[in-house]
Amino acid sequence: MARVIRPVLAIRCVVSSCKALFEVAEVEKGKTQIVVCPKCGEYYEYPSPENTNQG
């Protein structure tokens, strides 16, 4: 059994034919990560640049 060592966030795929909900590990503030939908393979940058607070 796997053990979660970091908080996770839920992301919903925005591809109209997919809409899968999946979890990704939360990274440090100010950092982004590339996540891939496990169902359709769509790539996302998370957190997305338009949602980041530039200060």
Secondary structure, DSSP 8 states (H G I E B T S, - for coil): -----S-EEEEE---TTT--EEEEE---TT--EEEE-TTT--EEEES-GGGS---
